[in-house]
Structures are given as structure tokens and as C-alpha cells.
Amino acid sequence: MSLHVQKQWIITPSRLPSVIRRCPKCGMKTEFKNSRKFRVNANGRLIDVWLIYRCSKCETSWNMTVWERAEAGRLDEEEYKGFLSNDPVLIEKYGNDQALFARNKAETMDERSEYSIEERDTPFPGSLEYHMEVHIKIPAGFSLRVDAILVRQLGVSRNKVKTWCEKGLVFNHGQLLSPKTRAKDGMMLQIKKEVLTCPTGDSIIQIK
Ligand SMILES: [Zn+2]
């Protein structure tokens, strides 16, 4: 029997969402792609930060506001340096932030985001109570439902995951989980053992 350890799933978006908006130069709605560049404007102690998008047809830019007239002290210094150097971690963080798109009234292109999941072992032993315990690592702002992750990683149907949740077999750090929950960085998904002994949903004869 293989050693039962907790796993880690590292979720990485493979492309950043585009914004659909009317391009003034093209005169119609076009796809504005994330340019992977910030623009920073410091005016005295007030700082503006934008994430730049460009029309895929004519390169016209659209600036998505990340910070608007923020007092210099409100910005984290490391993050400020990251804005100036177009840090890829920050580009992914803000380029996937649904709340930020909403604040900017930006319509994003595809609901269904593409992403990859890398599985790693952790040094932590798993509890015998659970079939699996997985630490989730996901960029802040990247919105993905827990059931979608389980469907993809475990090769089961969405209905199956729903049934597990209804049976009270799926947890996050010991708290019952709904299948519609959005994955958050630092979650620990746990699936109780019944799933393993009864993968097809067949009834088990109970010994009285
Ligand atoms: Zn254009």
C-alpha cells in the first residue's frame, strides 16, 4: 500500500481573460487582450495604477483602473515595485480579478477559463478518515468552482461530486462544502473514505 500523504494542487491559469468592449478606432466591439503591462502615475503622494489592455485588431489601448488616486502609504511597497516592473504574479492576480473587472464595468470574454493543475506530494501524512486531502494553491481573483476542479482532477462527473457533497463527504478544513463554492488559496479539500469504498454509488450491505 502506498504511503498516504496530503497532496497539493497548484492551479495556474493558462491564459488571462480578454475584455470585450467597443473600440473607438475600429468602431465596433472587439477583443482587448491583456498586454501584461501596468502603467503607474505618481502625482505628488497620489498614485494611479492601471493594467493595460490592447485591441486585438488595432492595438488601441484601454486602461483598467487598479488603484485610483491612492495615498502612497496605502500601497504595499513590494507591490508598488511589482507594478513598476510588471511582475507576472501581479499581472495574473489583477488580470484574473473578477471584482476588479466588475468595478471597471468590463465585460470579460470567456466564462470558462483555461487552467492547468499540477499535483505534488506534501510531507504531511494523510488522515485515515479521508480518501484524499488536498491543499489548494490558486492565484487570488481566479474564480473557479470546487466541483469543476474535482471533476477534472478525479475524472468523475459533476453529478457525482454533487452527490458526494449532498452526502456530506466533502470538506474544507473540516467544514462541509457546497459544490458551488469557489476555490480559494489555502483551502484544504477533504473527501471522506466512503467515496473510495463506494465509487459507483452501489449500495453496501451493512453488517448489523
Ligand atoms: Zn481597435
Residues whose N, C-alpha, C, O or C-beta is under 5 A from the ligand:
A	BS01	ZN	C23 K25 C26 C55 K57 C58 T60
